[in-house]
Amino acid sequence: MKKIAVLCDFDGTVAEEDVGDLLFRTFSCDGAREAIERWKRGEISSRECLERGASLARCNSSELRSFTLGQRLDPFFKDFHDFARQRGIEVVVLSDGLDYYIEQILVRHGLGSIEFFANRMRHQGESISVEFPWYNLLECTDCGCCKTHHLFRYRNQGYYIVYVGNGRSDRCPCESADLVFAKGDLLDHCRARQINCIEFRNFRDVEREVLRRLVLDGDTRRAV
């Protein structure tokens, strides 16, 4: 079987909720909510949205820990990860959110070994700031973390790319993946652009299709 990498969005995909959105709605004032809505309408970049939300957020370490403890993963994601690991399939998280809560949530669910790439959050006192180590790597400034850059890196290593996502930051990578699972806004985008995709509700759906199309067939050239 050819090498397979499943690249997963985090907020609203691996995690049940958009955790970054919820974090800023919880700890920032109305200005952060306005920035989120402007980003969703495509009026500002995700980097601008994150910088605006971070500048307005006020929370201490205890509040942040309590917040992350309340976040849940897709109920079938851990099973999917175990299924993939048993078959030598790479599972990677690509997020335009923040590394702080991604790491905390994955570790709490026993998934701390999963490789992930995201924007970097700094917390000092009650203030938050964001750094962007994966920004503008393909001369594109729409996202803070360039998911397509990471997708190409895995492809250059010979991987067949499965992409799983639900939102605006998943539009670019889904156009370059070999197989796309989509829901929410990403599903609407794929249908509008006539991008081949499989609709999914949760990672049980993803597991079934990966098993049927890639594992049992044993030939990724047939997975179209």
N, C-alpha and C positions, 0 to 999 in steps of 0.2 A: 504493500500500500504506500502510495506517495505521502510525503510529509504534509501534514495538515496543521494549520494554525487557525484557531478560532479567536478572533479579535472582538472583544465585547465592550460596548459602551457601559458606563457605570450607572449614572443617574437615571432612574426610571427604567433601566434594563437589568443590570445585575442587582441593583438596589430597587426595592419596590417604589420608592419615592424619588423625586428629584431632590436629593439631599442638599446640594449647593443652593438651590432656589429656596428651600425651606430654611436653611441656615441663615441666609440674609433676611428672609422675611421674619425670622424669629428675633434676630439680634440687631437689626438695623431699623431705621425710621422709614417713613414713606418714600424718601428719595431712592432707596434701594429697590423698592417695589416698582417704582416708575422706571428705573434703569432696566430691570428684568423684563418689563413689558416692552420697552423700546427695543431690547435685544431680540425678543421673540418676533417683533415686527420687522426685524432686519434693519433698523435705523442706526444701531451702533454695533460694534464688534463685541465678541464675548470678552475680550481683554478689557475694553472700556467698561463693560457691565461689571466684571469682577472687581476692577479697581475702584469703581464707584461704591459697590456694596461693601468692600473691605474698609474703605475710608469712613464709612458710616457705622460699621458694626462695633458694638461694645459688649464684651463678655469676658468673664474670667475663666481660668482653667477648669474649675469645677463645673461651671455651666456648660462648657464645651464637651466635657466628658459625659455629662448627663444627657446632652443632646445626642451624641453619637450612640449612646446606649439604647436610645429609643428607636434607632433606625433598623429596618429589617431588609434582608435580601429576598430576592425571588425565591419562593419556597423550594424550587427544584434546582437552583443553581449549584448547590453543593453536590447533589447527586450527579448533575451533568459534569461537574469538574472531576468527580471520581470516575465516571464512565470514560471521560476523555483520557485521563491519566493512565488508566488500565490499558488503553489502546495506543499509547504513545502520541496522542494528539496534544499539541500545545494550546493552552488557554491563557490569553493575555487580556488585561483590562487597559483600554485606551479611553482617557477621560479628559474633557475640557473643564472638569471640576477641580477640586482641591485634594492634594495628597493626604492631608491630615485626616479627614474623615474616611477616605477610602482605606487607608492603612488600618485605622482603628476598627472599622467595621469588618474588614476581611480577617484580621487577626482574631477578633472576638468570635467569629464563626469557624475558626480552625482552618482558615484559608490564607494564612500569612505568607505562604510560599509562592503565591501567584505573582508573576511579574506584572507591574502596572506602570503606566506613564501618565502624568497629570501635571497640572500647574502646582507650584510649591507655595504652601501657606506658611507664613511666619506669625507667631502669636507672642506678644510681649505685653505684660500687664493686662489691660482690657482691650488692647488694640490689635487689629489684624492687618497684615499686608500680604501681597501676593507677588511672587516672582514667576517668570515665564521662560523656563529653560528650553522649551520646545516650540518657541514662537517664530513665525516667519521663516521656516526652513525651506519652503518651496515658493518663496516670493508671493505668499498669500497671507493677508493680515486679518482674515475673517475670524479665526479661532485663536485662542491663547495657546492651546496645545495642538500641534499639527498632527492629526491622526494619520493622514495620508503618508506623511514622512515615515512613520513607524510601519505602516502597511507595506510600503515599498522595501523597507529594510528586511522584513520577513520574506517577501517575495524574492528578493535578491539572494536569500539563503536557500531558495528552492522550495519554499512552502506554497501549498495550495491554500488560498486565503478564503476563509469563511468570516463574514462580518455580521454582527448582531447589534442592532441599535434601534433607537426610537425617536431621535430628535434632530434639531437643526445642525448640531456639530457632526452628525453622522452622514450628512448629505454628500460631502466630498469623498470620503473613503468608500462609500457604498458604490460609487461609480467606477472604482478600480478593483473591487473584490471579485472573486470567482463565483461566490455563492453568497447571497444576501438574505438575512432574516430581518424583517421590518415590522414595526407596529407604530401606532400613534402618528405623529407628524411625519416621520420618515416614510411610513407606508403611503401616506398621501403624496409625498414628494416623488416616490418611486413610481407610483401610478400615473402621476401627472407627466413625468419625464419618460415614461415607458421603460423604466429600468426593471429588469427581471428580478423578482424577489419572492420570498415565501413569507406569508403572514404568520405571525406567531403570537401567542398569548403569554407564554412562559417558557422556561428552559426545558420542560418536559417535551414541548413541541419541538424544540431545537434538537434535543437528544434523539427523538424518533426519526427526524428527517436526516440527521447526520448518519445515524445507523443505517438507514435504508439506502441513502444515496451514495455514501462514501465508504462505509465500512463493509456492508454486505456485498456491494458490487465489487469492491476492491479495485475500482478503476475510476479515478477522479475525472477522467476525460468525459465520462458519461454523466457527470453531475452538472447539468445545464439547467 
